[in-house]
Amino acid sequence: MGWFNEPYKFNTSSLRIAHITDCHLFADKADEYFGVNTASHFEQALAHMATQALDGVIFGGDLTQDHSFESYLLFSELIHKSALTCPVFWLPGNHDETAMLSRISGGQINSAKHIVANEIELLLINSKGPTPAGWVSGAHLDEIADCLVQSSNDKLIFCHHNPLPINGYLDKHMLENGPQLLNILVNSGNVSGLFHGHVHNEYEQSYRDLKVYATPASSVQFKKYSAQWLQQNCGPAYRMFYIDAQKARTSVKTEVIWLNG
């Protein structure tokens, strides 16, 4: 079955969506990642998102730090215990196993990768490669290209890895065929932006006329523009989208929400 074959449909032209990424959970809720209790940060972000009247949440990958199935169960438990009531969609990061993400899917945690509303579509791409760096397979690139041309609706694209360098340490693990993906998106003529995680901070770039945005982590941030891997506890963060899609135009406003740890 293809990656985009089971769309989730909203009967509306306006969406409020949150993008949260890189929670790096452990089996033990008390464990820390670079001195940060990642479960506590994730709970804070979930609680804040629950106040935003959201239509949906997109989780951008790197659920787990210790690669245990118990960390996936903790992710599910924290979502279901939160006040969040909207569906939570996901895509895999380099730390994740798609099979484990699928095992916790059902009900509120939804495995759809193609989100469709009136005049707007969101595509969740699999950029997980054989190494910590990202890679979008040739077959998946074909799927993406096919999905882009199936309608003239504006599209928003989500993936885990950064497709452009950020002049930082994690460029060694960026999306290795990022330009190939970006050219497909730009050439389609109906993509309004690409959004990713992985880099643990906020960035805004452009490729040709396409905007490329990084969403900070819910766990810990990495110092920007540093050749060294330096961690900063800036509190949890996520990105909000306010989408108003009409036949004549599509307005996509986005902002990063920073919460004090």
Backbone as CSV, one residue per row, in Angstrom:
resi,resn,N_x,N_y,N_z,CA_x,CA_y,CA_z,C_x,C_y,C_z
1,MET,0.847,-1.199,0.000,0.000,0.000,0.000,0.876,1.240,0.000
2,GLY,0.521,2.227,-0.802,1.326,3.425,-0.921,1.279,4.292,0.329
3,TRP,2.289,5.133,0.465,2.445,5.984,1.644,1.272,6.945,1.821
4,PHE,0.696,7.421,0.717,-0.363,8.442,0.782,-1.768,7.879,0.502
5,ASN,-1.924,6.577,0.539,-3.155,5.967,0.035,-4.366,6.103,0.950
6,GLU,-4.183,6.461,2.214,-5.312,6.556,3.134,-5.408,7.980,3.670
7,PRO,-5.998,8.904,2.907,-6.053,10.306,3.346,-7.012,10.506,4.508
8,TYR,-6.709,11.536,5.287,-7.606,11.991,6.347,-8.228,13.285,5.859
9,LYS,-9.558,13.383,5.909,-10.246,14.508,5.275,-10.928,15.403,6.302
10,PHE,-10.740,16.709,6.118,-11.451,17.738,6.862,-12.398,18.458,5.902
11,ASN,-13.632,18.658,6.316,-14.591,19.393,5.485,-14.592,20.863,5.893
12,THR,-13.473,21.523,5.629,-13.317,22.922,5.994,-12.242,23.541,5.114
13,SER,-12.283,24.854,4.991,-11.240,25.566,4.252,-10.269,26.287,5.173
14,SER,-10.480,26.156,6.470,-9.587,26.788,7.453,-9.107,25.729,8.438
15,LEU,-7.810,25.716,8.696,-7.229,24.744,9.613,-6.308,25.436,10.609
16,ARG,-6.359,24.948,11.831,-5.375,25.317,12.860,-4.600,24.042,13.189
17,ILE,-3.321,24.050,12.811,-2.475,22.864,12.929,-1.248,23.209,13.767
18,ALA,-0.832,22.274,14.610,0.428,22.416,15.344,1.433,21.392,14.826
19,HIS,2.692,21.802,14.761,3.795,20.921,14.364,4.738,20.831,15.558
20,ILE,4.884,19.628,16.110,5.776,19.404,17.250,6.718,18.272,16.886
21,THR,7.963,18.362,17.316,8.953,17.422,16.811,10.062,17.179,17.833
22,ASP,10.775,16.068,17.641,12.000,15.756,18.399,11.768,15.749,19.905
23,CYS,10.854,14.868,20.356,10.613,14.799,21.807,11.604,13.892,22.524
24,HIS,12.246,12.942,21.836,13.340,12.130,22.392,12.979,11.534,23.754
25,LEU,11.917,10.754,23.775,11.462,10.134,25.014,12.262,8.869,25.337
26,PHE,12.196,8.483,26.610,12.823,7.260,27.110,11.737,6.330,27.647
27,ALA,12.112,5.093,27.918,11.179,4.176,28.568,10.800,4.694,29.952
28,ASP,11.786,5.241,30.649,11.566,5.797,31.988,11.188,7.265,31.865
29,LYS,10.023,7.619,32.362,9.526,8.989,32.272,10.443,9.987,32.949
30,ALA,11.295,9.540,33.875,12.171,10.444,34.628,13.517,10.673,33.952
31,ASP,13.804,9.934,32.887,15.124,10.054,32.258,15.283,11.397,31.553
32,GLU,16.555,11.793,31.373,16.862,13.108,30.824,17.759,13.004,29.591
33,TYR,17.585,13.948,28.691,18.386,14.081,27.472,19.133,15.404,27.582
34,PHE,20.452,15.336,27.770,21.269,16.529,28.001,20.706,17.394,29.138
35,GLY,20.336,16.719,30.209,19.880,17.433,31.395,18.434,17.893,31.341
36,VAL,17.707,17.502,30.324,16.306,17.916,30.167,15.402,16.697,30.321
37,ASN,14.376,16.829,31.169,13.360,15.789,31.267,12.424,15.936,30.068
38,THR,12.638,15.088,29.077,11.934,15.245,27.808,10.442,14.954,27.939
39,ALA,10.077,14.031,28.819,8.657,13.738,29.017,7.933,14.943,29.603
40,SER,8.566,15.611,30.579,7.965,16.800,31.182,7.799,17.910,30.150
41,HIS,8.824,18.115,29.314,8.720,19.125,28.255,7.590,18.794,27.285
42,PHE,7.483,17.515,26.925,6.434,17.105,25.991,5.051,17.323,26.611
43,GLU,4.913,17.003,27.889,3.640,17.241,28.583,3.277,18.719,28.595
44,GLN,4.271,19.583,28.827,4.003,21.027,28.822,3.503,21.481,27.453
45,ALA,4.144,20.976,26.397,3.730,21.358,25.044,2.334,20.839,24.726
46,LEU,2.031,19.609,25.118,0.698,19.059,24.888,-0.363,19.890,25.602
47,ALA,-0.068,20.268,26.846,-1.031,21.061,27.610,-1.286,22.405,26.947
48,HIS,-0.227,23.036,26.433,-0.393,24.334,25.784,-1.132,24.182,24.454
49,MET,-0.794,23.156,23.693,-1.474,22.934,22.416,-2.964,22.686,22.624
50,ALA,-3.319,22.065,23.741,-4.723,21.769,24.015,-5.558,23.033,24.185
51,THR,-4.909,24.178,24.391,-5.631,25.450,24.537,-5.804,26.179,23.212
52,GLN,-5.308,25.605,22.123,-5.231,26.319,20.845,-6.358,26.006,19.868
53,ALA,-7.378,25.264,20.290,-8.507,24.918,19.409,-8.013,24.321,18.093
54,LEU,-7.171,23.308,18.198,-6.509,22.731,17.035,-7.414,21.769,16.281
55,ASP,-7.207,21.727,14.964,-7.816,20.690,14.143,-6.950,19.439,14.092
56,GLY,-5.650,19.616,14.243,-4.749,18.474,14.207,-3.358,18.842,14.648
57,VAL,-2.587,17.821,15.006,-1.177,17.962,15.374,-0.366,17.055,14.471
58,ILE,0.752,17.567,13.964,1.688,16.754,13.196,2.949,16.576,14.029
59,PHE,3.267,15.319,14.346,4.513,15.028,15.052,5.593,14.757,14.021
60,GLY,6.699,15.512,14.110,7.697,15.520,13.055,8.866,14.576,13.199
61,GLY,8.777,13.587,14.104,9.816,12.571,14.166,10.766,12.694,15.335
62,ASP,11.579,11.652,15.514,12.457,11.454,16.670,11.643,11.413,17.963
63,LEU,10.721,10.459,17.981,9.952,10.191,19.190,10.849,9.669,20.291
64,THR,11.735,8.747,19.946,12.488,7.997,20.948,13.955,8.404,20.993
65,GLN,14.524,8.310,22.189,15.966,8.467,22.348,16.641,7.128,22.643
66,ASP,15.965,6.273,23.436,16.582,4.988,23.802,16.138,3.840,22.903
67,HIS,15.300,4.117,21.918,14.880,3.143,20.909,14.081,1.975,21.504
68,SER,13.518,2.165,22.681,12.709,1.126,23.309,11.252,1.267,22.896
69,PHE,10.525,0.138,22.831,9.105,0.230,22.527,8.360,0.928,23.665
70,GLU,8.914,0.834,24.882,8.288,1.499,26.022,8.266,3.013,25.840
71,SER,9.248,3.572,25.141,9.230,5.022,24.890,8.079,5.399,23.956
72,TYR,7.747,4.524,23.016,6.593,4.756,22.137,5.291,4.673,22.942
73,LEU,5.250,3.716,23.863,4.063,3.600,24.714,3.906,4.840,25.594
74,LEU,5.027,5.409,26.052,4.961,6.631,26.852,4.414,7.785,26.008
75,PHE,4.864,7.896,24.769,4.340,8.909,23.846,2.824,8.804,23.755
76,SER,2.332,7.596,23.526,0.895,7.368,23.429,0.192,7.714,24.733
77,GLU,0.777,7.301,25.854,0.175,7.567,27.166,0.074,9.064,27.437
78,LEU,1.139,9.817,27.126,1.132,11.255,27.394,0.097,11.970,26.535
79,ILE,-0.063,11.537,25.309,-1.079,12.140,24.435,-2.479,11.854,24.966
80,HIS,-2.735,10.599,25.306,-4.079,10.224,25.725,-4.438,10.770,27.108
81,LYS,-3.441,11.041,27.941,-3.700,11.630,29.260,-3.814,13.153,29.191
82,SER,-3.425,13.740,28.071,-3.465,15.193,27.938,-4.895,15.643,27.639
83,ALA,-5.090,16.963,27.636,-6.396,17.529,27.292,-6.568,17.699,25.782
84,LEU,-5.593,17.279,25.018,-5.661,17.390,23.567,-6.712,16.425,23.028
85,THR,-7.592,16.906,22.178,-8.671,16.060,21.656,-8.607,15.843,20.149
86,CYS,-7.761,16.570,19.443,-7.685,16.462,17.983,-6.814,15.272,17.577
87,PRO,-6.877,14.851,16.316,-5.996,13.783,15.850,-4.535,14.208,15.838
88,VAL,-3.663,13.235,16.103,-2.211,13.441,16.073,-1.650,12.561,14.960
89,PHE,-1.052,13.192,13.964,-0.439,12.494,12.837,1.079,12.422,13.072
90,TRP,1.750,11.516,12.388,3.191,11.377,12.621,3.930,11.045,11.320
91,LEU,5.217,11.365,11.351,6.153,10.891,10.338,7.425,10.463,11.061
92,PRO,8.227,9.568,10.486,9.378,9.038,11.205,10.607,9.938,11.120
93,GLY,11.364,9.972,12.217,12.676,10.605,12.237,13.761,9.553,12.169
94,ASN,15.010,9.986,12.187,16.104,9.034,12.073,16.210,8.100,13.271
95,HIS,15.691,8.507,14.437,15.726,7.632,15.614,14.589,6.613,15.613
96,ASP,13.591,6.805,14.777,12.343,6.059,14.906,12.302,4.805,14.042
97,GLU,11.420,3.899,14.442,11.076,2.730,13.635,9.611,2.867,13.225
98,THR,9.362,2.874,11.923,8.003,3.057,11.431,7.076,1.968,11.953
99,ALA,7.591,0.756,12.080,6.754,-0.342,12.565,6.273,-0.072,13.989
100,MET,7.133,0.503,14.829,6.725,0.806,16.201,5.728,1.955,16.237
101,LEU,5.937,2.965,15.383,4.969,4.051,15.284,3.610,3.519,14.839
102,SER,3.619,2.568,13.935,2.364,1.975,13.471,1.679,1.196,14.585
103,ARG,2.461,0.557,15.443,1.883,-0.245,16.529,1.108,0.618,17.525
104,ILE,1.519,1.862,17.730,0.809,2.717,18.691,-0.274,3.551,18.013
105,SER,-0.435,3.370,16.707,-1.432,4.146,15.977,-2.815,3.511,16.100
106,GLY,-3.809,4.390,16.112,-5.194,3.959,16.241,-5.930,4.958,17.098
107,GLY,-7.144,5.284,16.718,-7.870,6.287,17.471,-7.261,7.661,17.263
108,GLN,-6.894,8.308,18.362,-6.385,9.679,18.275,-5.063,9.760,17.534
109,ILE,-4.204,8.766,17.682,-2.933,8.739,16.953,-3.204,8.116,15.587
110,ASN,-3.110,8.931,14.554,-3.574,8.557,13.223,-2.396,8.368,12.285
111,SER,-2.420,7.317,11.497,-1.279,7.000,10.628,-1.385,7.599,9.231
112,ALA,-2.421,8.402,8.966,-2.561,9.009,7.630,-1.378,9.930,7.334
113,LYS,-0.958,9.937,6.081,0.154,10.790,5.646,-0.284,11.838,4.618
114,HIS,-1.567,11.824,4.295,-2.130,12.752,3.317,-3.364,13.368,3.967
115,ILE,-3.254,14.622,4.365,-4.330,15.324,5.056,-4.974,16.279,4.061
116,VAL,-6.264,16.125,3.858,-6.967,16.847,2.800,-8.066,17.703,3.406
117,ALA,-8.068,18.981,3.083,-9.163,19.891,3.410,-9.596,20.571,2.113
118,ASN,-10.564,21.452,2.202,-11.014,22.155,1.001,-9.925,23.096,0.503
119,GLU,-9.409,22.814,-0.691,-8.418,23.664,-1.372,-7.011,23.599,-0.771
120,ILE,-6.751,22.714,0.194,-5.413,22.630,0.790,-5.123,21.173,1.161
121,GLU,-3.878,20.758,0.995,-3.466,19.405,1.368,-2.130,19.454,2.084
122,LEU,-1.947,18.564,3.050,-0.711,18.426,3.795,-0.150,17.038,3.520
123,LEU,1.120,16.966,3.118,1.779,15.699,2.834,2.890,15.474,3.842
124,LEU,2.879,14.301,4.474,3.883,13.930,5.471,4.820,12.924,4.831
125,ILE,6.072,13.326,4.646,7.039,12.562,3.861,7.939,11.718,4.771
126,ASN,8.336,10.573,4.266,9.280,9.699,4.966,10.704,10.006,4.482
127,SER,11.501,10.654,5.345,12.888,10.974,4.978,13.894,10.106,5.733
128,LYS,13.418,9.063,6.411,14.331,8.192,7.169,15.169,7.356,6.217
129,GLY,16.492,7.458,6.346,17.404,6.704,5.507,18.108,5.610,6.285
130,PRO,19.081,4.956,5.687,19.799,3.860,6.354,20.799,4.344,7.395
131,THR,21.092,5.642,7.425,22.010,6.232,8.398,21.275,7.364,9.105
132,PRO,21.893,8.033,10.102,21.212,9.192,10.706,20.887,10.299,9.717
133,ALA,21.612,10.367,8.603,21.269,11.327,7.546,19.969,10.902,6.884
134,GLY,19.305,11.869,6.241,18.040,11.573,5.595,18.207,11.138,4.155
135,TRP,17.230,10.380,3.667,17.205,9.968,2.272,15.761,9.668,1.896
136,VAL,15.285,10.275,0.817,13.961,9.964,0.280,14.170,9.030,-0.907
137,SER,13.653,7.833,-0.804,13.904,6.827,-1.842,13.327,7.260,-3.184
138,GLY,13.844,6.662,-4.252,13.345,6.969,-5.585,11.866,6.647,-5.721
139,ALA,11.450,5.514,-5.158,10.034,5.140,-5.235,9.166,6.149,-4.491
140,HIS,9.665,6.636,-3.358,8.887,7.607,-2.584,8.841,8.964,-3.297
141,LEU,9.937,9.359,-3.937,9.921,10.583,-4.738,8.870,10.504,-5.834
142,ASP,8.733,9.331,-6.450,7.708,9.150,-7.475,6.312,9.280,-6.872
143,GLU,6.118,8.696,-5.673,4.829,8.830,-4.984,4.494,10.296,-4.708
144,ILE,5.499,11.027,-4.244,5.307,12.444,-3.929,4.928,13.215,-5.194
145,ALA,5.682,12.983,-6.270,5.406,13.684,-7.532,3.992,13.376,-8.027
146,ASP,3.584,12.118,-7.924,2.238,11.739,-8.363,1.170,12.428,-7.517
147,CYS,1.388,12.466,-6.204,0.403,13.077,-5.308,0.286,14.582,-5.555
148,LEU,1.389,15.216,-5.913,1.377,16.663,-6.145,0.532,17.043,-7.354
149,VAL,0.500,16.177,-8.349,-0.209,16.532,-9.578,-1.648,16.017,-9.616
150,GLN,-2.068,15.299,-8.593,-3.425,14.757,-8.586,-4.488,15.827,-8.377
151,SER,-4.084,16.972,-7.829,-5.021,18.081,-7.667,-4.249,19.381,-7.770
152,SER,-4.977,20.474,-7.992,-4.357,21.792,-8.068,-4.338,22.485,-6.702
153,ASN,-4.789,21.782,-5.660,-4.790,22.374,-4.323,-3.384,22.761,-3.892
154,ASP,-3.289,23.829,-3.112,-2.005,24.167,-2.505,-1.612,23.066,-1.525
155,LYS,-0.314,22.796,-1.453,0.199,21.737,-0.603,1.206,22.306,0.411
156,LEU,1.175,21.776,1.611,2.215,21.996,2.605,2.911,20.659,2.835
157,ILE,4.243,20.681,2.890,5.039,19.459,2.972,5.749,19.403,4.320
158,PHE,5.715,18.226,4.931,6.403,18.006,6.202,7.345,16.812,6.059
159,CYS,8.572,16.966,6.576,9.497,15.843,6.653,10.349,16.030,7.903
160,HIS,11.179,15.065,8.225,11.981,15.185,9.444,13.284,15.942,9.202
161,HIS,14.048,15.538,8.191,15.404,16.050,7.991,15.416,17.401,7.271
162,ASN,16.428,18.194,7.568,16.607,19.469,6.864,17.114,19.220,5.445
163,PRO,16.406,19.734,4.428,16.838,19.531,3.047,17.890,20.536,2.601
164,LEU,18.110,21.581,3.389,19.124,22.591,3.105,20.095,22.679,4.281
165,PRO,21.368,23.002,4.036,22.302,23.156,5.152,21.920,24.322,6.051
166,ILE,22.197,24.176,7.335,21.908,25.233,8.310,23.189,25.846,8.866
167,ASN,24.335,25.469,8.269,25.636,25.954,8.742,25.850,25.595,10.212
168,GLY,25.560,24.343,10.513,25.722,23.843,11.874,26.149,22.391,11.876
169,TYR,26.339,21.867,13.067,26.850,20.516,13.262,25.993,19.465,12.563
170,LEU,24.678,19.612,12.614,23.803,18.571,12.095,23.734,18.531,10.573
171,ASP,24.460,19.417,9.897,24.517,19.318,8.441,25.135,17.990,8.001
172,LYS,25.915,17.355,8.871,26.483,16.042,8.541,25.386,14.980,8.449
173,HIS,24.200,15.278,9.016,23.093,14.335,9.003,21.857,14.920,8.313
174,MET,22.051,15.815,7.349,20.916,16.440,6.672,20.313,15.486,5.636
175,LEU,19.257,15.921,4.971,18.637,15.139,3.908,19.568,15.143,2.700
176,GLU,20.139,14.000,2.386,21.224,13.943,1.409,20.747,14.228,-0.013
177,ASN,19.517,13.898,-0.328,18.978,14.250,-1.647,17.924,15.346,-1.529
178,GLY,18.187,16.283,-0.623,17.278,17.403,-0.418,16.991,18.216,-1.668
179,PRO,18.018,18.620,-2.447,17.736,19.402,-3.659,16.837,18.672,-4.657
180,GLN,16.987,17.353,-4.744,16.124,16.599,-5.650,14.669,16.694,-5.208
181,LEU,14.436,16.522,-3.912,13.078,16.662,-3.387,12.560,18.079,-3.598
182,LEU,13.368,19.073,-3.277,12.929,20.467,-3.375,12.593,20.852,-4.807
183,ASN,13.367,20.368,-5.752,13.072,20.683,-7.154,11.736,20.084,-7.586
184,ILE,11.432,18.880,-7.129,10.130,18.275,-7.430,9.015,19.133,-6.859
185,LEU,9.200,19.606,-5.626,8.170,20.426,-4.987,7.988,21.753,-5.716
186,VAL,9.091,22.419,-6.035,8.994,23.716,-6.712,8.402,23.559,-8.100
187,ASN,8.842,22.542,-8.823,8.388,22.364,-10.207,6.908,22.026,-10.291
188,SER,6.335,21.522,-9.208,4.902,21.209,-9.228,4.059,22.476,-9.306
189,GLY,4.592,23.575,-8.790,3.892,24.848,-8.844,2.768,25.016,-7.846
190,ASN,2.586,24.053,-6.942,1.480,24.177,-5.987,1.879,23.815,-4.549
191,VAL,3.135,24.074,-4.206,3.607,23.844,-2.836,3.917,25.187,-2.182
192,SER,3.291,25.422,-1.032,3.434,26.706,-0.350,4.577,26.736,0.660
193,GLY,5.095,25.575,1.055,6.192,25.574,2.008,6.533,24.170,2.447
194,LEU,7.774,23.992,2.907,8.232,22.740,3.499,8.650,23.005,4.928
195,PHE,8.281,22.088,5.835,8.534,22.246,7.268,9.197,20.979,7.791
196,HIS,10.243,21.169,8.581,10.996,20.014,9.073,11.405,20.209,10.529
197,GLY,11.924,19.146,11.105,12.478,19.173,12.459,13.962,18.881,12.406
198,HIS,14.431,17.949,13.287,15.776,17.379,13.228,16.869,18.304,13.739
199,VAL,16.791,19.595,13.453,17.898,20.512,13.746,17.753,21.180,15.110
200,HIS,16.658,20.933,15.810,16.493,21.392,17.191,16.676,22.896,17.343
201,ASN,16.074,23.650,16.452,16.024,25.103,16.592,15.162,25.659,15.465
202,GLU,14.965,26.961,15.503,14.110,27.627,14.527,14.957,28.212,13.406
203,TYR,14.571,27.897,12.166,15.242,28.446,10.995,14.192,28.794,9.946
204,GLU,14.534,29.733,9.073,13.702,30.061,7.914,14.623,30.287,6.731
205,GLN,14.440,29.509,5.667,15.273,29.594,4.478,14.392,29.587,3.229
206,SER,15.043,29.702,2.077,14.321,29.621,0.810,15.129,28.791,-0.174
207,TYR,14.421,28.054,-1.012,15.034,27.343,-2.127,14.251,27.724,-3.375
208,ARG,14.896,28.425,-4.300,14.177,29.068,-5.389,13.096,29.939,-4.754
209,ASP,11.835,29.707,-5.041,10.789,30.535,-4.424,10.075,29.805,-3.287
210,LEU,10.593,28.656,-2.877,9.931,27.844,-1.853,10.479,28.161,-0.468
211,LYS,9.596,28.463,0.472,10.002,28.696,1.850,10.242,27.356,2.553
212,VAL,11.320,27.303,3.334,11.685,26.108,4.092,11.870,26.520,5.547
213,TYR,11.086,25.920,6.430,11.089,26.307,7.842,11.464,25.119,8.718
214,ALA,12.273,25.376,9.740,12.564,24.381,10.762,11.792,24.714,12.030
215,THR,11.207,23.688,12.635,10.511,23.830,13.906,11.431,23.375,15.027
216,PRO,11.538,24.151,16.103,12.389,23.732,17.227,11.874,22.443,17.868
217,ALA,12.700,21.858,18.701,12.341,20.620,19.383,11.466,20.892,20.607
218,SER,10.691,19.886,20.976,10.002,19.975,22.264,10.946,19.640,23.410
219,SER,12.089,19.051,23.102,13.015,18.578,24.140,14.093,19.611,24.451
220,VAL,15.170,19.620,23.683,16.306,20.509,23.910,16.716,21.100,22.572
221,GLN,17.216,22.331,22.582,17.641,22.975,21.336,19.157,22.823,21.163
222,PHE,19.597,22.903,19.910,21.021,22.895,19.584,21.412,24.300,19.129
223,LYS,22.528,24.773,19.617,22.974,26.139,19.329,23.095,26.350,17.836
224,LYS,22.564,27.465,17.354,22.537,27.752,15.923,23.913,28.167,15.406
225,TYR,24.171,27.816,14.155,25.364,28.247,13.406,26.649,27.884,14.142
226,SER,26.660,26.703,14.756,27.829,26.250,15.496,28.339,24.947,14.894
227,ALA,29.644,24.882,14.652,30.247,23.648,14.156,30.323,22.592,15.253
228,GLN,30.184,23.029,16.509,30.175,22.115,17.641,28.736,21.781,18.014
229,TRP,28.563,20.603,18.588,27.228,20.161,18.989,26.971,20.652,20.409
230,LEU,26.323,21.816,20.508,26.092,22.465,21.798,24.603,22.494,22.090
231,GLN,24.227,22.052,23.299,22.822,21.936,23.675,22.402,23.129,24.538
232,GLN,21.134,23.532,24.371,20.580,24.642,25.135,19.173,24.275,25.600
233,ASN,18.921,24.440,26.890,17.575,24.213,27.408,16.820,25.533,27.348
234,CYS,16.057,25.716,26.283,15.271,26.933,26.082,13.797,26.698,26.391
235,GLY,13.475,25.535,26.957,12.086,25.162,27.162,11.518,24.511,25.917
236,PRO,10.386,23.845,26.039,9.765,23.206,24.878,9.230,24.234,23.886
237,ALA,9.084,23.803,22.639,8.572,24.684,21.587,7.793,23.860,20.578
238,TYR,6.927,24.533,19.858,6.237,23.921,18.730,5.855,25.033,17.757
239,ARG,5.369,24.661,16.583,4.999,25.645,15.558,3.490,25.577,15.309
240,MET,2.871,26.754,15.205,1.459,26.864,14.876,1.270,27.253,13.414
241,PHE,0.204,26.731,12.811,-0.206,27.098,11.464,-1.654,27.575,11.498
242,TYR,-1.885,28.684,10.836,-3.236,29.207,10.657,-3.469,29.247,9.147
243,ILE,-4.246,28.298,8.660,-4.401,28.104,7.232,-5.814,28.492,6.814
244,ASP,-5.904,29.370,5.844,-7.194,29.780,5.284,-7.104,29.587,3.777
245,ALA,-7.709,28.540,3.295,-7.570,28.173,1.888,-8.865,28.426,1.147
246,GLN,-8.806,29.253,0.142,-9.951,29.529,-0.727,-9.503,29.316,-2.169
247,LYS,-10.457,29.256,-3.100,-10.099,28.991,-4.500,-9.210,30.089,-5.067
248,ALA,-9.442,31.318,-4.640,-8.675,32.439,-5.200,-7.306,32.583,-4.546
249,ARG,-7.174,32.141,-3.321,-5.908,32.345,-2.612,-5.820,31.380,-1.444
250,THR,-4.595,31.154,-0.977,-4.367,30.392,0.240,-3.461,31.205,1.137
251,SER,-3.915,31.449,2.356,-3.125,32.174,3.337,-2.613,31.187,4.378
252,VAL,-1.292,31.136,4.535,-0.678,30.272,5.545,0.179,31.148,6.452
253,LYS,-0.264,31.325,7.661,0.501,32.070,8.649,1.063,31.074,9.665
254,THR,2.319,31.270,10.039,2.956,30.341,10.954,3.792,31.101,11.975
255,GLU,3.843,30.566,13.174,4.669,31.153,14.234,5.146,30.039,15.157
256,VAL,6.324,30.257,15.741,6.847,29.320,16.726,6.406,29.765,18.116
257,ILE,5.898,28.797,18.880,5.479,29.040,20.257,6.559,28.493,21.175
258,TRP,7.196,29.383,21.927,8.221,28.987,22.896,7.613,28.977,24.296
259,LEU,7.849,27.916,25.022,7.383,27.788,26.397,8.599,27.716,27.313
260,ASN,8.549,28.379,28.432,9.657,28.331,29.370,9.676,26.995,30.094
261,GLY,10.855,26.381,30.155,10.980,25.083,30.800,10.889,25.189,32.300
